[in-house]
Amino acid sequence: MAGETVLVVGGAGYIGSHTCLDLANKGFKPVVFDNFSNGHREFVKWGPAEEGDIRDRARLDEVLAKYKPAAILHFAALIEVGESVKDPVAFYDNNVIGTLTLLSAAQAAGINAFVFSSTCATYGLPQTLPLDETHRQVPINPYGRTKYIVEQALGDYDQYKDFRSVILRYFNAAGADFDGRIGEWHTPETHAIPLAIEAVLGRRQGFKVFGTDYDTRDGTCVRDYIHVLDLADAHVRAVEYLLNGGTSVALNLGTGTGTTVKELLSAIEDVTERPFPVEYAGRREGDSTTLVANNDKAKAVLGWVPQYDLSRIIESAWKWHAKSNNH
């Protein structure tokens, strides 16, 4: 199995590039397919890059014929929730039409191992906590809905076309490669840890907390932060699971530990040993009070156990951002 080629679609992005690193470390050959709209050419370090768009069937066919991958990892999505509300058409075009095009190309190429980056946003507002995979799926924004539509399609492909997939529902991805080779680099940046670290570094004016009156320990939202290298490890395990004949399954990827925004900011101050300005504002529309994963199923199916806690997440992110002048 090691030695197999894996096509990493969106492999120049944040989670995709860390997964390429992990694939290479475990003896696989990652091939990146990316249109570089959000990915970074500098992040392609562990195998060849092929430029292309998932909506371009001819280009997909060409790359699949050239490399004959044993499996496909699909990270190429638009992810910014606020943008999905402003421009839902772009999200349906890329995330739904693009993925269906990719799936058709995969089937035509005889590939039967597909790992899909999904999200806890498919659950919508939590009815019970921690969230497990049986929780109802009622997404509350176009981003979450586009991911849910693909999940439903994959269910049908499995049932009627014997096309096997692992759906991975992420909670809050964070952190960076500990050697500082790659890290979190979004434009615009919307994720809490990089935003706070940019405030520490003086690259932005301060950090804004949205909502202090939630029903939580300290009134701020609770999130489950998972190290990007733990996510990468789960993806490689999912590839191995499918190549070993595993059946289709949907799994949560989180630590099971919730952190409030205030706790997060205090942890960042502890790691960086620098205070930074924090501003408190009203609630933001569409934010869930608490999102924490039940990850028992991923442990049972993939033997996956997250290795890194919040302080390690922040340490690795701090190292990456402090040395990166390119963003």
N, C-alpha and C positions, 0 to 999 in steps of 0.2 A: 504493500500500500504506500509506504513511504517511497518517494521517487515518482509518484503520480503527479501529473500536471493538474492544477486547479485554476479555473478562470475566475478572477476576482473582479467582479463588475463594480465599478466605483472604488477600485483599489488604491486610488491616489488620495482618497479622503481620509478623514480622521480615524474611524474604526477600521476601514478597509486596509489602510497602510499598516496599522499595528497587527492586523490579522495576517498580512503578507509576511511580516517579520516572524510571527509565530509559526506560520506554515513552513517557511524556510528553515527555522530552527529545528523543526520536526521532520525535515527531510523531504517535504513536498516541493514542487516547482510552481510558485505562483506566477501567473500571467495577469497583468493589470489591463482591464478594458475600461477606459474612462474618457469622457468628453472634456475633462479639465475645466468645466464651468465652475465647480466648487473644489475640485481636487487640486493637488499641487505636484507638478512634475518632480520637484525636489524630494517628494515622499516616495518615489518609485525607486527602491534601492535593492530589492531582492529578486528581481526577475525582469523580463521584458515588459514594455508598455505598448499597447495598441490603442491608438486614439480612435474613438468612435462613440456613437450615441445609441442607446438601447432601443430607440425608435427606428433605427436604420437596419432593417432586416438583412439586406444584402451584405452590409459590413459585418454583422454578427455571423452570418453564414461563413463568410471568408475567414474570420478569426477562428471560429470553431473548427473549420476544416484544416486550418494551418496547425493548430496546437493539439487537437483531439483531447480536450480535457476530460478527466474522469468525473469531475464534479464542478458545479458552479456555485459561487458565493455571490449573493446579490445585495450590494450596499448602495446602488445608484438611485437615491431618492432625494427629492426636495423635502426638507425636514422642518422648516421654520414655521411654527404654528401660526404666528401673526401674519406671515406672508400668505399662508393658505387661506386665510379669511379674506385678505385683500385680492388675491388672484387665484381662486379655486381652479380656474381652467388650466393653468400651468401645472398644478398639482395632479389633476386628473390625466392630463396629457402625458406627463413624465411617469408618474408613479403607477398609474393603471395601464394606459395604452403601452407605455414603454415596457412594463413588466410582462404584459401579455405577449408582446412581440418577442421579448427575450425567451419566454417559455415556449413559444412556437418554434423558435430557432433551436432551443435545447432539445425538444422532442424530435425534430427533424434530424438532428445530429446523433440521436440515440442515447442522449445523456439522461440518466435516471437518478441523479443525486443532486438535489437543489436545496441550498440553505438560504432562507429569506430573512433579512433584517426587518423585523416588525417592531412593535412598540406597545408599551402599556397604555398608550393613548387610545388603543382599540377598545379598552374597557369602559372609557368614559368616567363618570363620577363613581367612586367606589361605594358599593352597597355594604360590603364586608371587608375587614382588613385582618391580616395582610391579604393582598389579592392573590388568588390562585387561578389556575388555568380554566376552571369551570365557571368563573365569574362571568356574568352576562356581558356581552360586548355591545355597548351603545355609545360609539364615539361622539364627541361634542364639537368637533371642528373638522374642516375638510381634510386636513392632514391625516387625522386618525381614521376618517372614513375611507380615504384612498388605500391605506394599509389594510383595513378590514376587508375591503372588496377583494384585494389580492389574496388574503387569507382564505376567503370563501372560494375563490377560483382554485386555489391549490387543493382545497378539500375535494372539489369536484374532479380535478385532474387525477387525484389519487384514487377516488372511487371509480371513475369511469375510464380512465386511461392508464391506470397503474403507474402513475408518475409520482415518485416518492420525494418528499420534502421534509425538512425540519424548519419550523417557524420559530424564530427566537424573538420574544417580546422583551425589549430592553426597558430598564428603568433609567436612571440618570447616569449616562456614561461620563467618565471624568478621568483626569490623570494623563500620564504620558509615559513613553519609553524611559526607563531609568537612566539610560545612557545619553538621553537628551538628543537623540538623532531625529526623532519625529515627535509631534505633540498636537495639541488642540489648536486649530487655526481656522476659524470661520470668519467670513466677511458677509454681513455684519456678525459680530459675536453676540450671542444671546444667552449663553450658558453661565450659570452663577459663578463657578470657580474661576474661569478665566477672567470674567468681568471684575471680580473682587481683586484678583492678582494684578490686573491692569491698574486698578485704583491704588494698590500698594506701590506699584512701580511709577505712579504719577502719570500714567499714559491716559487715564481718564479722570474726571474730576472727583469721583467718589462712587460709592455703591448705593444703589437705590433698592430698598426693601418694599415690596408691594403687599401691603396688608399686615396689620399687627393685631387684628381682632378675630383671628381664626380660633376654632375650638381645639387648640393644641397646648403643649406644655408651656409655651411662652407667647402664644398668639400668632406666631409666624408659621408658614407652610412647612410641612414635613416631606422630605424626599429621600429616596434610597439611592445613594451614590455608589456606583460600581466602577472599579478600575478598568480602564480600556484594555489592559493586558489580560484581565480575567475574562472580559468579553471575547477577546481574540482566542483565548484558550477554549472557550465554549464552542466557538465556530469551528475550530480545527477538530475538536471532539465530535461535533455534529457531522462533519465530512467523514470522519473515520467510521462513525456509527452507520451512516448510509452506505458507505462502500463495503461495510461488513454485512449488508442486507437488512439493516434496521427499517422498521416501518415508519410511515409518516407520523409526525408528532408536533405539538406546539408546546413550547417551554418558556417560562419566565426566566429572565436573567437579572437578578438583583441580589443584594446581600442579605435581605431580610431585616436590616437595621435601618431605622428612620432617623434622619437628622433634621432639626429645624433650621431655618435660615439664620437665626441668631447663633445657634450652636456652630453652624458652618463658618460664620464670620469670625467667631472667637477662635475656632481651630486654625483658621488661616492666619490670624494675628499671632497665635502661638508658634506656628511653623516659621513664619517669615520674620517674627520678632519686630514687626513694624505696625504701628497703628495706621488706620486710614479712615477718611471721612465716610460716614454712613448717613443716608437720608431715608426717612420713613415716609412712605406715601400710601395712598388708599389701595384697596384691592384691585387686581387686574382681572378683567373679564376672562372667564374660562379656566382659571387656576383651580385645581383640586386642592382641598385642604391637606390631605395626606395621601401619598402614594408609596406603598412599601410592598415588596414582593414576598410571596411565599415561594421559595426556590427548591422545595423538596423534590419536585418532579425532575428538574434538571440534574439534581444530585443522583436520583435513582436511575434515570435513563442514560446519562452521559458520564456518571461518576465525577461530576464537576463540582468543585468546592472553591469558592472565591478565596484568594490568597491575601488580598491587600485590604487594610482598613483605611479609614478616612485620613489619618495622618500621613500614611504612605501615598495615598492619592494626591494630597495637597503637596507633599514634598516633591513628588515627580513633576507635578504641574508647575510648581514654583521654579524648579531647576530649568525646565524647558522655556518658560516665559522670560525668566531673568536673562537667559543667554540669547534669546531670539530678538534680533533687532529688525527682522524682516516683516513684522506684522504688528 
